[in-house]
Amino acid sequence: MKTRDIKELLEKEENFELEFKRKVSTPVKIAKTIISFANTRGGILVFGVDDDHTIVGVDNEKEEIEMILTAANFYCEPSIEPYIEIIPHKGKDIIVVTIEESKQKPHHLNTYDKKENHGTGVYIRVKDKTVEASKEVVKILEAENPFGPPLRVSIGDNEKYLLDYLEKVERITVKEYAKLVNVSYRRASRSLTQLVRAGILRIHTNEKEDYYTKSP
């Protein structure tokens, strides 16, 4: 990365594809961010920079890079290959880690124990945050994997009723759809996921609850 590029990068605010870290905290926390970038559209992690863009540098490049590699290789499943650069800037060294969008989605946290947790252990980017993906999003990520299961979708009375409903209300959650057509949450979830995979609906993720709209 050239000096001009790093200057432009440091002038940006944290966003969907960019996050600043003062230092490498723990491999697990770093792994969550790496996973979120790989599961979404890729991104850049910059270490040695505060959230207010103050350059503090890294104390021990070797140690911090080892922790980053540990996070990517041992705490991400499947493992993720980061591109790591040490960039001197204003007399201090910062570490820039580039994560490409993965073709092996979904990646999950390797330490995740489903028996002790109720979530998925899969992380994605939402705006400038790393958030845990819903089960529906995980299914959609699986569909992006070329080795994932084939798409099967059917448009029945429930789906037609849903599409008519969305013409008026514009958005719906899994719980609302299950109540609307009087089916189980699991069946509603499966139906909405299939419609997203078929390009008929779009899923919108936030930190509270996913919702669905008709594709434009």
N, C-alpha and C positions, 0 to 999 in steps of 0.2 A: 504494500500500500504506500503510495507516494505521500509526501508531506502535505501537498495541497488537498489530497483526499481526506487525510485525517483531520485537517482543519475544518473542512466542510462537514465531516461526520460529527465533530464535537460541537458544531453550531446548531445541530438538530436537536429537537426534543425527543424524549423516549416515545416510541410508537410501536406499531404492529410488528416491525422488523428490526427494532433497535432497543437495546437496554444497556444502561451504564451501571457498573458495580464498583464500589470503592475498593473491594478486595474479594478474593475467592473465600467464601464463608465455609461451607461444607460441601462435599461432593454430592450429597443428596439434593440440596437446594439448587446447586448449579445444574444437576442432571434434569431437574424439573423444567428449567428454562431451556436447556438444550433440546429436550424432548418436545417442548411446545413449539419451538422454531421448526424442527424437523417434521412435525405433524401438520404444520400449517404451510407457510410459503417460504420458509427459511428466514434467517436473520443474522444479526451481528451483536455479539456481546463484547462490551469494552470494559476491561478491568483497570483500576487505577484512576477512575474518574467518579467524582461525587455526582449526586442527582442534580446539583446546581451547576454542573460542568466544571467545577474546580478540579484541576489536575493534581492529584496527590501521588501518583505513581505507585508502583508495586515494590515491596521491600525485597522479595526474593523470587526472581522470575522462575528459577528452576523448580522451587517448591510449588508455586502457584500453577505452573504448567502441568506438573505431575498430578495435582488435584483435579485439574480440568480433564486430563486424559483418563484419570480414574473414574470421574463422573460419566464421561462419554462411553468408556469401554466396559465398565463393570456395573454401573447403576442404570444404564439405558438398555432396554431389551426390545428389539435387537440393538446391538451396539451401534454407535454413531461415530463417524469419522469427522472430527472438526479440523478446520484449517486455522492454525495458530501463528500469529505474527507478534514479535516484540518491536514496538515502534518508539524510538526516542523522540520526545517532544518537550520543548522548553526545559531541558536539563533533567527530565525524568522519563522513566520507561513506563509505557502502558502496554497492555496485552490486548490484542484484537482477535477475537475468535469468530470465525465465519461458519455458520451452519447452513448447509444446503437443504432445500426441501427434499424429503425422503421419498423413495420409491418403495419403501418397505413399511408403510403405515399399517396399523398404528404402533408407535413405540410406547412402551410403558415403563414405569419405574420398577427396577428390578427388585427393590426391597419391599415392594408392595405385598401385603398379606390380606387377601380378600376375606379371610375369616375374621380379621380384626377391624376391617374397614368396610364401609358401605359404598364407597365410590368405585371408580374404574381404574385408578392408577395411571390413566392416560391424560396428558396435558396438551393444551393448545393455547394459541395466542388470541386474546380478545382485546382489541385496542392496544394499550401499553401494558397489559397484565398477562400473567401466566395463570390460567385457570384449569381446574380439572374438568375433563370432558364428560358429558352425559353418556349414558349407554347408547342413546340414539346417534350421537356424534361418532362414537367408536364404530358403530356399524357402517356409517357413511365413510369413515376413514378406511375401513376394511375394503369397501367397494373401490377405493382409489388404488388399492394394491393390485397389480396385474395378476397376482397369484391368488386373489381373493375369490370368494364364491360367485357364481354367475348371477346376473340380475333376473329376478322373477317378479313381475308386477301385474296385477289385474285391476281393472276399474269396475267395481260393482256398485250397488245402490248406495252403500255407505260413502264410498269415495266421491260419487257424483253429488251426494248431499253435502259433503264437505266442501267441494269446489263451489257449489252454489252459495253456501254459507260464507265462504271467504270473499265472494263478490260483494257482500254486504258489510261484513265485520272486519275483513282484511287480515286478521291474525288469529292464531289459535294455539293452545298448548296441548300436550298429550292428554292431560287430565280433562281439559275441556272437550277434546274430541271424543274421548272415551264416554263422557257423560252425554254428549250430543247424539251419538249413535247407539248408546247403551251396549258397549262392549267392554271387555276387561282392559286394564291399563296396558298389559303386555301386548294384546292384539292391536290396540290403538297405536302403540309405539312402533310395532312392526310395520303397520300400514303406512304411517307417516314417513318412516325411514325409507321404505320402498319408493314412495312418491318423490322423495328428495333425490334418491339415486336415479330415478327415471327422468329427472329434470322438470317435474311437474310442480314441485314445491321447492321453497328455499327454507333452510333452517337458519335461525338467528340465535347466536349464543351470547349470553351475558353472565354475570356472576351469580344471578339468582335462579333463573329458569329459562330454558330454551323456548322459543316460539316459532311458528311456521307461517309463511305467507305464500301466495301463488307466485310462481316464477314469472318475471316480466316477459 
